[in-house]
Amino acid sequence: MYRRILLGIVALFAVSAVLAQVPSSVESELIKLENDWSTAWQKRDTALLQKLFADEYIYTDVEGATWTKAQDIGNTEKTRIESFLLADLKVHVYGNTAVVTGSNTIKGTFNGKDISGAYRFTDVFVKRDGRWQVVATQSTLVAKK
């Protein structure tokens, strides 16, 4: 009897560990949106950004300046991104709100100034009318060691 209970507990932990590694459909959807967002910046796809950003969207950049939806979308004309690599994405869902954290390494310029480097970010999404929109994002430049 004891052996069966022990085997059951071990099996439960094994299944839980496997399931914990498989992203949920919501997590997969948000990771896809993060990748679409990166591609939109590279291609300067303002139509996608217009749809992705909520009206109250706010971006806090590495220097602490804030940008509204209109201002940040306007920045696509001043930004040239050669490469954009997302990594270490973590998704936390709280009902109709989700927080995505991760890192990105970019090669590019803003207003002719090199902005290449490694960054950490936090994005906040809200689900409205059946789709996820970004309401806030913050980016931090990772210090070189």
N, C-alpha and C positions, 0 to 999 in steps of 0.2 A: 504494500500500500504506500509506504513512505517513498519507495522508489518511483512509483507512478506519479506521485505528486511532484517529486523532484524533477523528473523528466518533463512534466507538464510546465513547470516553472522555467526550465531551461529552454524549452520550445517557445514559450511566450516571449522570453527575452530575445531569442534569435529572430523571431518574426518581427518584433518591435524594432530591432536594429535595422533590419532590411527595409521595413516600411518607412523608417525615419530618413533613409537615404533617398527615397523616391520623392521628387517634388510633387506637390499637389497640383491640380489643374490651375488653381489661382496663382501659385508660385511660378508655374511655367508661363502663365499669361503675363505676369509682371516682368519676368526675366526677358520675355520676347519684347515687351514694350521698352525695356531698357536698351536692348539691342537696336530696336527700330529708332529710338531716340538718337543713339550714337550715329546711325546711318543717316538720319535726317540732318544732323549737323554737318557731316561730311559732304552730303549732297546739297546742302542748303535748302532742304525741303520744308519751306515755311508752312505749306498746307498741312503737313503732318504735325508740325509743332503747334499750329493753331488749334488743332483738334485735341492734341495730347495735353496741352497746358490749360488748366482751369482759368476762369476769368480773374480770380484772385491770386494766381500764381505769383510766387516771389522767389527770386534766386539771390542767394547771398554768396558772393564770390570770395576768392582767397584773400582779398584785401579788406573784406568786411562791407564792401559796397553792396547795395541791393538793387535789383533790376525787376521791373514789372514784366508782365507777359509781353506787352507791346515792345518794350525796350529790349528784352532778351531776344525776341524773334527778329527785331531790327539788327541785332548784333550778328546775325548770320551773314550779312553783307560784308562785315569787317573781319570775319573769321575764315581762316583757311586751315582745314584739318586734313593732313596727309594720312594719318593713321590714328586709330582709336581702339584700344584693347581693354575690354572689361574683364575683371577677374574678381574672385572672392565674393560673389554676390550672395547676400543673405536676405531672405524675405521673411518678414514678420507681419502676420495678418491679424487685425483686430476688428472683426465684423466688416464694415464697409470702408475701413481705413487700413492702409498697409504702409510699412516702412521698409525701404530697400536700402541696404548699405553695401558698399563695395569699393573697389579701386578701379581706376582707369589710368592707362598710360597713353599719353597722346603725343603726337608730333604735329605742330602747327603754329600758326601766328594769329594774333588779334591786333588789329590796327598796325600791322607790320612788325609788331613786337613778338619775339619768340615766347611761346607759352608751353613749349614742350616740357614734359616731365611726368612724374607719377603723382596721382591725386587720390584722396579718399573722399567719398561722398555719402550723403544721406539724402534720400528722396522720400517724400511723403505723398502717397496717392490716396484719393478718395473715389469710391465707386458711386457714380451717379448715372441715372438713366441707362443702367446696364453696361456701362463702360468705365474703365479706370482713367482718371485724370491726375496729373501732377499738380499739387497745390503749393508745394515748397521743395526747394532743393538747396543744398549747401555743399560747397566744395572746399577742400583743404589741400594745399600743396604739401606733399611729403618731403620733409627736409632730407637733403643728401647727407649721407654719413661719411 
